[in-house]
Amino acid sequence: MKHLSRRPLLVALFALLALLTVFAAAACGSDDGSSSNELDVVTAISLLDKAGLHDIDTQVSTEKTIPSNAVTTFRQLQTITLLTEWPTKDLQNKAKALAGIFGEAAAATDGTNPDMAKAAAAVKKAHDGEHDFAHEVWAHLYEKAGISNSGGHTD
């Protein structure tokens, strides 16, 4: 049984916000010659962080149902992860691997009667993978901004 959620609307709103941010940054330009890449990265990682993977993981693992937005969410995250120009070669390689994990989660949650054990494992891997990747991206951004990172955890 699939559960209806407002997540697709939220993801679409975040995607629209990301596009508006990119257009605004391009229109404003920069006098010091720096690129808008940091803003693109902040937007992308914020979208990944706010996509609701914790809720999807919880619903699949505890309620044994796949949210109706799961496949779309994983495909959108895969797209964002692949299209973003991540700031280091290491992050680019990790993003490519994470995009593969998102693809696996989309495949595992797709269809009318998915294998719930495989879906739960794939969703958990995607959720955990996003956490690990986001931690590294935010550490890079904090350093770039001159901000001390004292830790913390978000879902």
N, C-alpha and C positions, 0 to 999 in steps of 0.2 A: 504494500500500500504506500502510495506516495503522499507526502505531506505538503500542502500548499504553504508558501512562505512569501514574505515581502522582500526577501533577499534579492531577487532579480531586479526589482525596482531600485533598490539601494545600489547594487552593482552598476546599473545603468546610470544612475545619478553620479556615482563616483567617476565613471568613465567620461561622462559629459564634463564634469568638473576638471578632469585631467586634460581633456581637449581644450577647454577654455583657458586653463592655466598655460598650456603650451602656446596657444595663439597669443595670449597676453604677453608672455615672455618674449615671443618673437617680435611682436609689435613694439615693445618697449626698447628692446635692444639693450646693449651694455656699453658704457663709455670706456670701461677699463679693458675691453677686449676679452673678458672671460665669457665662457659659453654658458648656455642655460642648462647644461648637462646635469648639474647638481639638482636643479629644480625638477627636471625630468625624472631623475632617480628618486627624489623625495616623493614625487607624485606616484610613481610606480610602486615603490615599496609600501607607501601608505595604502594603496589599493589592495595589495596583497595582504597586508596586515588586517584590513577591515572587511575582508571578503566573507567572513563568517565560517572559516574552516573549523574553528572550535565547535560551533553549533552543529555543523554537518557531522563532524567526528562523533560528537556526543549522541546525536540522533541515530546514526548508523550503529554505533557500538552498544548503546543502552536500550534504545527503542526498537532496534532491528528494522528500521524503515529508512528508505532513501528519500531525502528531501527532493521535491520536484525540480529544484533549481541546481542540484548537485552537478549534473553533467555540464550545464551551461557555465556554472561558476568555474569548474576546473578548466574548461576550454578557454574561457576568458582570461584566467590567470596564466594559462600556458601561453596565450597570445601576448599578454603584457610582458611576461618574462622573456619571451623570445625577441620582442621588438624593442625593448629598452636597451639603450647603450649604457651598460654598467661601467663604472669608473675604472676598474682594474681588470687585467686579463684573468686573474684568479676568480673574481666575481662573475665575469662573463662565462667562464667554464662551469662554475657552480650554478649559474642561472640556466644554462643549457641542460644540465643534469636535472635541475628542479622542474624545468618545463617537461622533460620526459616523465617525471613522477606525476605531474599534473595530468599528462596524457593517459598514463596508466590508471589514475583514479577516475578520469572521465570514462574510460572503457569499462572499468570494473563496476561503475554505478549506472551504466547505460542498459537499456533494454527493459522488457516487461517483467522478467523474473531473474534478476541478477543473483549470483552466488553471494550470499550475505557475508560469509567468512572472508572471501576474497575482497569484497567491497570494503569491509571493515579494515582489513589490513592495508589496502591501498589508500583509503582515506586517512588513516592514522599516519602512514608514511608521508603523505602530502602535507598534513597538518604539522608534523614534526619537522619535515624538511623546510617548510616555509619559516618556521620559528628559527631554525638554525641559520638559514640564509638571511633572514631579516636582522638577526643579531649582528652578523658580519657587516651587512650593508649599513646599518645604523652606526656601528662602531666606526666605520670609514667616514660617514657623514659627520659624526660628532667630532672626530679628529680634524676633518677639513674645516669645520666651523669653529674650532678651538674650544670645544665644550668637553668638560670632563664627564666621562660616563661612569657613574657609580653603580650601575647595575639596574635591576628592575626586571619585571616580567609582565608581558601582556599576552592575552589570548589572541 
